[in-house]
Amino acid sequence: MQSSQIQKDLAYREKSGSQKDPSQLRRSLKSRHLTMISLGGTIGTGLFLASGGAISSAGPGGAILSYLVIGVMVYFLMQSLAEMGAYMPVAGSFSTYATKFVDPSLGFALGWNYWYNWAITIAAELSAVTMIMKFWFPHTPSLLWSSIFLVIMFLLNYLSVKGFGEAEYWFSLIKVVTVIIFIIAGTLMIFGIMGNHPVGFKNMTIGDAPFHGGFMAMLGIFMAAGFSFQGTELLGVAAGETDDPGTAIPRAVKSVFWRILLFYVLAILVIGLLIPYTNHNLSNSDVSVSPFTLVFQKAGIAFAASVMNAVILTAVLSAGNSGMYASTRMLWDLAREGKAPKSLGKLNKNGVPVNALIVTTLVGTLAFLASLFGDGTVYNWLLNASGMSGFIAWLGIAVCHYRFRKAYVAQGKDLNQLPFKAKLFPFGPIFAFVVCAFVVLGQNYTAFTGAHIDWNGALVSYIGLPLFFITWLAYKFIKKTKFIPLDQCDLSIDSSD
């Protein structure tokens, strides 16, 4: 006979999936959507462009090790998010979890921090789109392309969550296929099956390879790798609109580590073996000399630069599309919890939070326009302020999971009844927290190591931290919120619908 808790779980999931409640998001995302959203979040310009700079700075060995360490950290974060998301699938994700398991003020700060991060990301992607399109159409105005792609992203999110899911599925599939072809072609070239002669492993020992620049160079790559992997936590936000979260979320998460290993570590290994780290083109962010373009050109693939430009355009569209989705859902959830204007919590007939979507789009558009006028100073400050937001969200996930599991046990619940149980608790969230905190504090360590402290550089790099703490403490002071004891944490999943 099932326990009352499991019966409660089943009733909740049945109610959530019934799609009859007009105040609720539609659970229209399938397992394949969630898998691709999870996977697509890790593949973007960080891999297609920044990987070359990582190899140039730290050598192939240093780049692989850095990405591997950050990959392991992200794996544990996804394990944490999957355990909470499968048990309590809500669009507010870690913002809601922080409100229930830690302190409502932390939930408030995490929610607004995450919304701001992705709203500014929309602006950054619109800027990137204009540069990508000028590769083919150099004499066209920037506003033309940014406007077209802004409308595309808005419509994909406006029509329905299924429309977003389908778009993200195909965007991600293009990126995945590109990386797989790249790895296969590169491997054939390494062993001489493709190309004129085998390259072998000689580039791994050229100069002071495989490790170049020492530990400090690797520290810089830690940060770059962290930015590359940001977006994987979208899985937690999408949990609120997944038709079978108890099954789909664990399935998507279980292979995240192997995907990171395949797509980042193997891709960087192929680049490092085929192109010496001393090649000055690796540190160039121009798509015409991106490491992927260089390898495809070596393989004799015609129009390699145009092909990669099209793929990078897909990656940028995917990031902007995901950013609009994530920030809209977070703003909607904040409104439902009374932490944002109530009007932002309304849904249209398709279950889309249109008011939150419009506000997010306007903020992203205004930030983008700030990059076009004047010298772009305002835009650069906005970008710098959002730079740490993803890391802060990751720190929040680790804290929330640690508190969730402790509260679950403290309240006498059976761990075997969790839909998904994260591996290696408590090591996982503690490891993720420590590594993430290390990366955050080391953002611009060079500002403090010179003869004189570079206060301007420090402020630009760390501005996101004081903004987050001000938001957290201001809400705590105004609302007089309290730290929640473990035995009083709200673990009732039906209260979140």
C-alpha positions in Angstrom: 0.0 0.0 0.0 1.4 3.4 -1.0 2.2 5.9 1.7 0.1 9.1 2.0 3.1 11.1 0.8 3.4 9.1 -2.5 -0.4 9.4 -3.0 0.0 13.2 -2.5 2.8 13.2 -5.1 0.7 11.4 -7.6 -2.3 13.7 -7.0 -0.1 16.7 -7.4 1.5 15.5 -10.7 -1.9 14.5 -12.1 -3.3 17.9 -11.2 -0.2 19.6 -12.7 -0.4 17.7 -15.9 -4.2 18.1 -16.4 -3.6 21.5 -18.1 -7.1 22.7 -16.8 -6.0 25.4 -14.4 -5.7 28.7 -16.2 -3.4 30.1 -13.5 -0.8 27.4 -14.2 2.0 27.0 -16.8 1.3 24.3 -19.4 3.3 21.1 -18.9 4.0 20.8 -22.7 7.8 20.1 -22.7 8.6 16.5 -23.5 11.6 14.5 -22.4 13.4 15.1 -25.7 12.9 18.9 -25.3 14.4 18.8 -21.8 17.3 16.7 -22.9 18.1 19.2 -25.7 17.6 22.2 -23.5 20.0 20.7 -21.0 22.5 19.8 -23.7 22.1 23.0 -25.8 22.8 25.1 -22.7 26.4 24.0 -22.7 27.2 24.4 -26.4 27.7 27.9 -27.7 30.3 30.5 -28.5 32.2 29.3 -25.4 33.1 26.1 -27.3 33.1 27.4 -30.9 35.2 30.5 -30.3 36.5 30.8 -26.7 38.0 27.2 -26.7 40.8 28.5 -29.0 41.8 31.2 -26.5 41.8 28.7 -23.7 44.3 26.5 -25.5 46.4 29.5 -26.4 46.5 30.7 -22.8 47.0 27.4 -20.9 48.1 24.9 -23.5 45.9 21.9 -24.5 46.5 20.1 -21.3 45.7 23.1 -19.1 42.5 23.8 -21.1 41.3 20.2 -20.9 42.0 20.0 -17.2 40.3 23.3 -16.5 37.2 22.4 -18.5 37.1 19.0 -16.9 37.2 20.4 -13.3 34.4 22.9 -14.1 32.5 20.1 -15.9 32.6 17.9 -12.8 31.3 20.9 -10.7 28.5 21.4 -13.2 27.7 17.7 -13.1 27.2 17.9 -9.3 25.1 21.1 -9.6 22.8 19.4 -12.1 22.5 16.4 -9.8 21.5 18.8 -7.0 19.0 20.6 -9.3 17.6 17.3 -10.6 16.9 16.0 -7.1 15.0 19.1 -6.1 13.4 19.6 -9.5 12.1 16.0 -9.8 10.6 16.3 -6.3 9.2 19.9 -6.6 9.1 21.0 -10.3 8.4 24.7 -10.3 9.4 27.5 -12.8 10.9 29.5 -10.0 13.5 26.7 -9.5 16.2 27.7 -7.1 14.6 31.0 -6.2 11.6 29.1 -4.9 13.8 26.5 -3.2 15.8 29.2 -1.4 12.5 30.8 -0.2 11.3 27.4 1.1 14.6 25.9 2.4 16.8 28.8 3.4 15.3 32.3 3.7 12.7 34.2 1.6 15.1 37.1 1.3 17.7 34.8 -0.4 14.9 33.5 -2.7 14.1 37.1 -3.6 17.7 38.0 -4.4 18.4 34.9 -6.4 15.2 35.3 -8.5 15.9 39.0 -9.4 19.6 38.2 -9.9 18.8 35.4 -12.4 16.1 37.5 -14.2 18.6 40.3 -14.6 21.3 38.0 -15.8 19.2 36.6 -18.7 17.5 39.9 -19.6 21.0 41.4 -20.2 22.0 38.2 -22.0 19.3 39.0 -24.5 21.0 42.3 -25.2 24.4 40.6 -25.5 23.1 38.1 -28.0 21.4 40.9 -30.1 24.8 42.6 -30.2 26.4 39.3 -31.4 23.8 38.8 -34.1 24.6 42.1 -35.7 28.3 41.1 -35.9 27.5 37.7 -37.3 25.2 38.9 -40.0 27.7 41.6 -41.1 30.0 38.6 -42.0 27.7 38.1 -45.0 26.1 41.6 -45.3 28.8 44.1 -44.1 27.0 47.2 -45.2 23.7 46.7 -43.6 22.6 48.6 -40.4 22.9 46.9 -37.1 19.3 47.7 -36.0 17.9 45.8 -39.0 19.3 42.4 -37.9 18.8 42.9 -34.2 15.2 43.9 -34.7 14.5 40.9 -36.9 16.0 38.4 -34.5 14.4 40.1 -31.5 11.0 39.6 -33.1 11.8 36.0 -33.9 12.8 35.3 -30.3 9.8 37.1 -29.0 7.4 35.1 -31.2 9.0 31.8 -30.3 8.3 32.5 -26.7 4.9 34.2 -27.2 3.1 31.5 -29.1 3.5 28.6 -26.6 6.0 26.8 -24.5 5.9 24.0 -27.0 7.1 26.5 -29.7 10.0 27.4 -27.5 10.8 23.8 -26.8 10.7 22.8 -30.5 12.9 25.8 -31.5 15.4 25.0 -28.8 15.4 21.3 -29.8 16.4 22.0 -33.4 18.8 24.8 -32.5 20.6 22.4 -30.1 20.5 19.5 -32.6 22.4 21.7 -35.2 25.0 22.4 -32.6 25.3 18.8 -31.5 25.7 17.5 -35.1 28.3 20.1 -35.8 30.4 19.1 -32.8 30.1 15.4 -33.6 31.2 15.9 -37.2 34.1 18.1 -36.0 35.3 15.4 -33.5 35.0 12.6 -36.1 36.7 14.6 -38.9 39.4 15.8 -36.5 40.1 12.3 -35.2 40.5 11.0 -38.8 42.9 13.8 -39.5 45.0 13.1 -36.4 45.6 9.5 -37.6 46.1 10.4 -41.3 42.9 8.8 -42.5 41.8 12.2 -43.7 44.1 14.9 -45.0 47.7 14.5 -46.3 49.5 12.9 -43.4 48.9 11.9 -39.8 49.4 14.7 -37.3 49.8 12.5 -34.3 50.5 13.9 -30.9 53.4 16.2 -31.7 51.5 19.4 -30.9 51.0 18.1 -27.3 54.8 18.5 -26.7 55.6 21.6 -28.7 57.1 24.4 -26.6 56.1 23.9 -22.9 52.9 22.0 -23.9 50.7 20.3 -22.8 50.6 22.8 -19.9 51.5 26.4 -20.6 51.4 29.5 -18.3 51.2 27.6 -15.0 48.4 27.6 -12.4 47.5 31.3 -13.0 46.8 30.6 -16.6 44.5 27.7 -15.6 42.7 30.0 -13.1 41.8 32.3 -16.0 40.5 29.3 -18.0 38.4 28.2 -15.0 36.5 31.4 -15.3 36.1 31.1 -19.1 34.9 27.5 -18.7 32.4 28.6 -16.0 30.9 31.1 -18.4 30.8 28.5 -21.2 28.7 26.1 -19.1 26.2 28.7 -17.8 22.8 27.8 -19.0 22.8 24.2 -17.9 20.6 25.3 -14.9 17.8 26.1 -17.4 16.8 22.5 -16.8 15.5 23.5 -13.4 13.5 26.4 -14.8 12.0 24.2 -17.5 11.0 21.6 -14.9 7.9 23.7 -14.2 6.6 23.0 -17.7 7.7 19.4 -18.2 5.0 16.8 -18.6 6.7 14.1 -16.6 9.4 15.8 -14.4 10.0 12.8 -12.2 11.2 10.9 -15.2 12.4 13.5 -17.7 14.7 15.5 -15.4 16.8 12.6 -14.1 17.0 11.2 -17.6 18.3 14.6 -18.9 20.8 15.0 -16.0 22.3 11.5 -15.9 24.2 12.0 -19.2 25.2 15.6 -18.6 28.7 14.7 -17.4 29.3 12.5 -20.4 28.1 15.1 -22.8 30.4 17.7 -21.3 33.3 15.1 -21.5 32.4 14.4 -25.2 31.7 17.9 -26.5 34.2 20.0 -24.6 37.1 17.7 -23.6 37.2 15.8 -26.8 36.7 18.9 -28.9 39.5 20.7 -27.1 41.7 17.6 -27.4 41.1 17.5 -31.2 41.9 21.2 -31.5 45.0 20.9 -29.3 46.3 17.9 -31.4 45.7 19.5 -34.8 46.6 23.2 -34.0 49.7 24.1 -31.9 48.8 26.4 -28.9 51.4 28.8 -30.3 49.2 29.5 -33.4 48.2 33.2 -33.0 44.8 32.5 -34.6 43.6 30.6 -31.6 43.4 33.7 -29.5 41.4 35.5 -32.2 37.6 35.7 -31.6 36.9 36.2 -35.3 34.7 33.4 -36.7 36.9 33.2 -39.8 39.8 31.9 -37.7 37.8 30.1 -35.0 39.4 26.8 -34.1 36.5 24.9 -35.6 36.8 26.9 -38.9 40.6 26.2 -39.0 40.1 22.4 -38.5 37.3 22.2 -41.1 39.5 24.1 -43.5 42.3 21.7 -42.9 39.9 18.9 -43.6 39.2 20.4 -47.0 35.6 21.5 -46.3 34.7 24.3 -48.6 33.1 27.5 -47.2 34.2 26.4 -43.6 34.0 30.0 -42.3 30.4 30.5 -43.7 29.3 27.1 -42.3 30.7 27.9 -38.8 29.2 31.4 -38.9 25.8 29.9 -39.6 26.3 27.4 -36.7 27.4 30.2 -34.4 24.3 32.2 -35.4 22.3 29.2 -34.4 24.1 29.2 -31.0 23.4 32.9 -30.5 19.8 32.5 -31.3 19.5 29.5 -29.0 21.1 31.5 -26.1 18.8 34.5 -26.7 15.7 32.3 -27.0 16.6 30.4 -23.8 17.4 33.7 -22.0 14.0 35.1 -22.9 12.3 31.9 -21.7 14.3 31.7 -18.4 14.0 35.3 -17.4 10.3 35.4 -18.3 9.5 32.3 -16.1 11.6 33.6 -13.2 9.8 37.0 -13.3 6.4 35.3 -13.5 7.2 33.1 -10.5 8.5 36.1 -8.5 5.1 37.9 -9.2 3.2 34.8 -8.0 5.2 34.9 -4.8 4.5 38.6 -4.2 8.1 39.6 -5.0 7.3 41.4 -8.2 4.2 43.4 -9.5 1.1 41.1 -9.5 0.3 41.9 -13.1 3.5 40.1 -14.2 1.9 36.8 -12.9 -0.8 36.6 -15.5 -0.9 34.0 -18.3 -2.5 34.1 -21.7 -4.7 31.4 -23.1 -1.7 29.4 -24.2 -0.2 29.4 -20.7 2.5 32.0 -21.5 3.3 34.8 -19.0 2.9 37.5 -21.7 3.3 40.6 -19.4 6.5 39.2 -17.9 7.7 38.4 -21.5 7.0 41.9 -22.7 8.8 43.6 -19.7 11.8 41.3 -20.2 11.9 42.0 -23.9 11.8 45.7 -23.3 14.6 45.6 -20.7 16.8 43.5 -23.1 16.0 45.9 -25.9 16.9 49.0 -23.9 20.1 47.4 -22.8 21.0 46.6 -26.4 20.2 50.2 -27.5 22.6 51.4 -24.8 25.3 49.6 -26.6 24.7 51.6 -29.8 24.6 55.1 -28.4 27.5 57.0 -26.9 30.6 55.0 -26.2 28.7 52.0 -24.8 29.8 52.7 -21.2 26.3 52.0 -19.8 26.0 48.7 -21.7 29.5 47.6 -20.6 28.6 48.2 -16.9 25.3 46.3 -17.4 27.2 43.4 -18.9 29.8 43.4 -16.1 27.1 43.5 -13.4 25.5 40.4 -15.0 28.9 38.6 -15.3 28.7 37.0 -11.9 25.0 36.4 -11.9 25.3 32.9 -13.3 27.9 31.9 -10.7 25.7 33.4 -7.9 22.8 31.2 -9.2 25.1 28.2 -9.1 26.1 29.0 -5.5 22.4 29.3 -4.6 21.7 25.8 -6.1 24.4 24.2 -4.0 23.1 25.9 -0.8 19.5 25.0 -1.5 20.2 21.4 -2.2 22.3 21.0 1.0 19.5 22.5 3.0 16.8 20.5 1.1 18.4 17.2 1.8 19.1 18.0 5.5 15.5 19.2 6.0 14.1 16.1 4.2 15.9 13.9 6.7 15.3 16.1 9.7 11.5 15.9 9.0 11.7 12.1 9.0 11.1 11.5 5.3 12.4 8.4 3.5 15.2 9.2 1.0 14.2 6.2 -1.0 10.9 7.9 -1.9 12.7 10.8 -3.7 12.0 10.5 -7.5 15.7 11.1 -8.0 18.5 11.0 -5.5 21.7 13.0 -6.2 25.0 11.1 -6.0 27.7 11.6 -3.4 25.7 13.9 -1.0 27.0 16.0 0.8 30.2 16.0 -1.2 28.5 17.1 -4.4 27.0 20.4 -3.3 29.9 21.2 -1.0 32.4 20.6 -3.9 30.3 22.7 -6.3 30.0 25.5 -3.7 33.8 25.6 -3.0 34.8 25.5 -6.7 32.2 28.1 -7.7 33.2 30.4 -4.8 36.9 30.1 -5.8 36.0 31.1 -9.4 33.9 34.0 -8.2 36.5 35.4 -5.9 39.2 34.9 -8.5 37.4 36.9 -11.3 40.0 39.6 -11.4 42.7 38.6 -8.8 45.3 40.6 -10.8 43.5 43.8 -9.7 44.9 43.2 -6.2 48.4 41.7 -7.0 50.1 44.8 -8.5 52.0 47.5 -6.7 48.8 49.5 -6.4 45.2 48.1 -6.3 43.3 48.6 -9.5 40.1 49.8 -7.9 38.4 50.5 -11.2 39.2 47.0 -12.5 38.0 45.5 -9.3 34.8 47.4 -9.3 34.1 46.5 -12.9 34.7 42.8 -12.2 33.0 42.4 -8.9 30.1 44.9 -9.1 27.6 42.0 -9.3 28.4 40.8 -5.8 27.5 44.0 -3.9 24.4 44.4 -6.0 23.3 40.9 -5.0 24.0 41.4 -1.3 22.2 44.8 -1.3 19.1 43.2 -2.9 19.2 40.3 -0.4 19.8 42.4 2.7 17.3 45.1 1.7 14.5 42.6 1.3 15.5 40.9 4.6 15.4 44.3 6.4 12.1 45.5 4.9 10.2 42.2 5.2 11.9 41.1 8.5 12.4 37.6 7.1 14.0 34.8 9.2 16.4 32.0 8.5 14.2 28.8 8.3 15.0 26.0 10.7 15.3 22.5 9.1 12.2 21.2 10.8 10.2 24.1 9.4 11.3 24.0 5.8 8.3 23.7 3.5 8.6 20.4 1.7 4.9 20.1 0.7 5.1 20.0 -3.1 1.4 20.7 -3.5 1.8 24.2 -2.0 3.9 25.3 -4.9 1.3 24.8 -7.6 
